């Protein structure tokens, strides 16, 4: 399970719900990302900030603000890398590629996507 420590009953419920969602994603969708994220999340301020920036990037992308989404994705990537939150780093880098695509920056999108694919194929994936 996770190294995450929760103090209050509410936080404990959040942790349990997150673990259930992660298990469903893994079993029914073969998606280990949340499971991997929970496994390495230690609750540090840097990791929390990385997750907040990643969520902000996704929300901005959802409303079509890809320039701001990319800024948030890059912030999340820096914080994730600095705090050893590899699942967060990989997702943030994907968000960056996604934003480049919609900003019609073909060269940047292709270069960053190829770099990310090479790293994933080389086994630089969590879990």
KEKE-3310 file (N, C-alpha, C; in steps of 0.2 Angstrom, whole numbers, plus 5000, padded with zeros to 4 digits):
npx = (5004:5001:5014:5009:5003:4989:4980:4968:4950:4943:4953:4958:4947:4948:4960:4957:4946:4953:4962:4953:4948:4960:4962:4951:4953:4965:4962:4950:4953:4966:4975:4988:4992:4986:4987:5001:5005:4999:5007:5020:5018:5021:5016:5023:5026:5031:5027:5013:5011:5015:5005:4994:4998:4998:4984:4979:4984:4977:4964:4964:4968:4956:4947:4952:4963:4977:4990:4992:4990:5001:5011:5007:5009:5023:5027:5022:5030:5043:5042:5038:5049:5058:5054:5054:5042:5038:5027:5019:5028:5029:5016:5014:5023:5017:5005:5011:5016:5003:4997:5006:5003:4990:4992:4998:5011:5021:5034:5039:5030:5032:5045:5046:5036:5042:5054:5048:5042:5053:5059:5050:5049:5062:5060:5059:5048:5036:5032)
npy = (4994:5012:5024:5035:5044:5047:5058:5062:5056:5060:5061:5049:5042:5048:5043:5029:5029:5033:5023:5013:5017:5017:5004:4999:5005:4999:4985:4985:4993:4992:5001:5008:5020:5029:5020:5018:5031:5034:5024:5030:5042:5054:5064:5076:5094:5098:5087:5088:5101:5098:5089:5097:5107:5099:5095:5107:5110:5100:5104:5117:5113:5106:5116:5122:5131:5130:5136:5140:5129:5121:5128:5126:5112:5110:5116:5107:5096:5099:5100:5087:5080:5085:5080:5066:5060:5050:5045:5057:5065:5059:5060:5074:5077:5071:5079:5091:5088:5086:5099:5106:5100:5105:5118:5119:5117:5109:5104:5104:5097:5084:5081:5081:5071:5060:5059:5056:5044:5036:5035:5029:5016:5012:5008:5017:5019:5020:5008)
npz = (5000:5002:5007:5012:5026:5035:5046:5051:5053:5041:5032:5031:5026:5013:5008:5008:4999:4987:4986:4982:4970:4963:4962:4955:4943:4939:4939:4930:4919:4916:4920:4929:4934:4945:4955:4956:4959:4971:4978:4979:4984:4997:5004:5006:5005:4992:4984:4985:4980:4967:4962:4963:4953:4942:4942:4939:4927:4919:4921:4915:4902:4899:4897:4886:4887:4882:4882:4896:4902:4898:4905:4918:4918:4916:4927:4937:4932:4935:4950:4953:4948:4957:4969:4968:4962:4952:4944:4943:4936:4924:4919:4919:4909:4898:4898:4894:4881:4875:4876:4868:4855:4853:4853:4841:4838:4830:4829:4842:4849:4842:4845:4859:4862:4856:4864:4876:4873:4870:4883:4890:4884:4886:4899:4909:4918:4931:4945)
capx = (5000:5005:5018:5005:5000:4983:4979:4961:4946:4942:4959:4958:4942:4950:4965:4953:4943:4958:4965:4948:4948:4966:4962:4946:4957:4970:4958:4946:4956:4974:4978:4991:4994:4984:4990:5008:5005:4998:5012:5026:5016:5023:5013:5027:5023:5033:5023:5007:5011:5016:4999:4990:4999:4995:4977:4977:4986:4972:4958:4965:4967:4949:4943:4955:4968:4983:4996:4992:4990:5008:5015:5006:5012:5030:5028:5021:5035:5049:5041:5037:5055:5062:5051:5054:5036:5039:5020:5017:5032:5027:5009:5015:5026:5012:5001:5015:5015:4996:4997:5010:4999:4984:4995:5000:5019:5022:5041:5040:5026:5035:5052:5044:5033:5047:5058:5044:5041:5060:5060:5045:5051:5068:5059:5059:5041:5035:5029)
capy = (5000:5018:5027:5040:5044:5052:5059:5063:5051:5062:5060:5041:5040:5050:5038:5023:5030:5034:5016:5009:5020:5015:4996:4998:5007:4994:4979:4985:4997:4990:5008:5008:5027:5031:5015:5020:5038:5033:5020:5034:5049:5054:5069:5082:5100:5098:5082:5091:5106:5095:5086:5103:5110:5094:5096:5114:5109:5096:5109:5122:5109:5104:5122:5124:5136:5126:5139:5140:5121:5119:5131:5122:5105:5111:5117:5100:5091:5101:5098:5080:5077:5087:5076:5059:5058:5048:5045:5064:5068:5057:5063:5081:5078:5070:5086:5096:5086:5087:5106:5108:5098:5109:5125:5118:5117:5102:5102:5103:5091:5078:5080:5079:5065:5055:5058:5053:5037:5032:5034:5024:5010:5010:5005:5022:5020:5018:5002)
capz = (5000:5001:5012:5014:5032:5036:5053:5053:5050:5034:5027:5031:5021:5006:5006:5006:4992:4982:4984:4979:4963:4960:4961:4950:4937:4938:4937:4924:4914:4916:4921:4935:4936:4951:4960:4956:4962:4979:4981:4980:4987:5004:5007:5006:5002:4985:4980:4985:4975:4960:4961:4962:4947:4937:4941:4936:4920:4916:4921:4909:4895:4898:4894:4880:4888:4882:4884:4903:4904:4897:4910:4924:4917:4917:4935:4940:4930:4940:4956:4953:4948:4963:4974:4966:4961:4945:4940:4942:4931:4917:4917:4918:4903:4893:4897:4890:4874:4873:4875:4861:4850:4852:4851:4834:4838:4828:4830:4849:4850:4840:4849:4866:4862:4854:4870:4881:4871:4871:4890:4893:4881:4890:4906:4914:4920:4938:4947)
cpx = (5004:5009:5014:5002:4995:4982:4972:4956:4944:4947:4960:4953:4944:4955:4962:4950:4948:4961:4960:4948:4954:4965:4957:4950:4962:4967:4954:4948:4963:4978:4981:4993:4993:4987:4998:5009:5004:5004:5018:5024:5017:5020:5017:5024:5025:5028:5016:5006:5012:5009:4994:4991:4997:4988:4975:4979:4980:4966:4959:4965:4960:4945:4947:4961:4975:4990:4997:4993:4997:5012:5014:5009:5019:5031:5027:5027:5041:5048:5041:5045:5059:5060:5051:5047:5035:5032:5018:5021:5030:5020:5010:5018:5021:5007:5005:5015:5008:4995:5000:5006:4993:4986:4998:5008:5021:5029:5042:5036:5029:5041:5050:5041:5038:5052:5054:5043:5047:5061:5056:5047:5058:5067:5059:5051:5040:5032:5033)
cpy = (5006:5020:5033:5039:5049:5052:5059:5057:5053:5060:5052:5039:5042:5045:5031:5023:5030:5027:5012:5011:5017:5007:4995:5000:5002:4987:4979:4989:4996:4997:5008:5015:5029:5026:5017:5027:5037:5029:5025:5041:5049:5060:5076:5088:5100:5093:5085:5096:5103:5092:5092:5106:5105:5094:5102:5113:5105:5101:5114:5119:5108:5110:5125:5129:5132:5129:5139:5133:5119:5122:5127:5115:5105:5112:5110:5096:5093:5099:5091:5077:5079:5083:5069:5056:5056:5048:5052:5067:5066:5059:5070:5082:5076:5076:5091:5095:5088:5094:5108:5106:5103:5117:5125:5120:5110:5100:5100:5097:5084:5076:5078:5073:5059:5054:5054:5045:5033:5031:5029:5017:5007:5008:5011:5024:5017:5011:4996)
cpz = (5000:5008:5015:5021:5033:5044:5055:5050:5042:5030:5026:5026:5014:5004:5004:5000:4986:4980:4981:4972:4959:4958:4956:4943:4935:4935:4931:4918:4912:4916:4928:4938:4943:4957:4961:4960:4969:4982:4983:4984:4995:5008:5008:5003:4994:4981:4980:4980:4968:4958:4959:4955:4941:4936:4938:4929:4916:4916:4915:4902:4894:4895:4888:4881:4888:4883:4892:4905:4903:4903:4917:4924:4918:4924:4938:4938:4935:4947:4957:4953:4954:4969:4973:4965:4953:4941:4938:4936:4924:4915:4915:4911:4897:4892:4893:4883:4871:4872:4869:4855:4848:4851:4844:4833:4837:4830:4837:4851:4848:4844:4856:4867:4861:4860:4875:4880:4872:4879:4893:4890:4884:4897:4911:4916:4928:4939:4945)
residu = (UNK:UNK:UNK:UNK:UNK:UNK:UNK:UNK:UNK:UNK:UNK:UNK:UNK:UNK:UNK:UNK:UNK:UNK:UNK:UNK:UNK:UNK:UNK:UNK:UNK:UNK:UNK:UNK:UNK:UNK:UNK:UNK:UNK:UNK:UNK:UNK:UNK:UNK:UNK:UNK:UNK:UNK:UNK:UNK:UNK:UNK:UNK:UNK:UNK:UNK:UNK:UNK:UNK:UNK:UNK:UNK:UNK:UNK:UNK:UNK:UNK:UNK:UNK:UNK:UNK:UNK:UNK:UNK:UNK:UNK:UNK:UNK:UNK:UNK:UNK:UNK:UNK:UNK:UNK:UNK:UNK:UNK:UNK:UNK:UNK:UNK:UNK:UNK:UNK:UNK:UNK:UNK:UNK:UNK:UNK:UNK:UNK:UNK:UNK:UNK:UNK:UNK:UNK:UNK:UNK:UNK:UNK:UNK:UNK:UNK:UNK:UNK:UNK:UNK:UNK:UNK:UNK:UNK:UNK:UNK:UNK:UNK:UNK:UNK:UNK:UNK:UNK)
# end
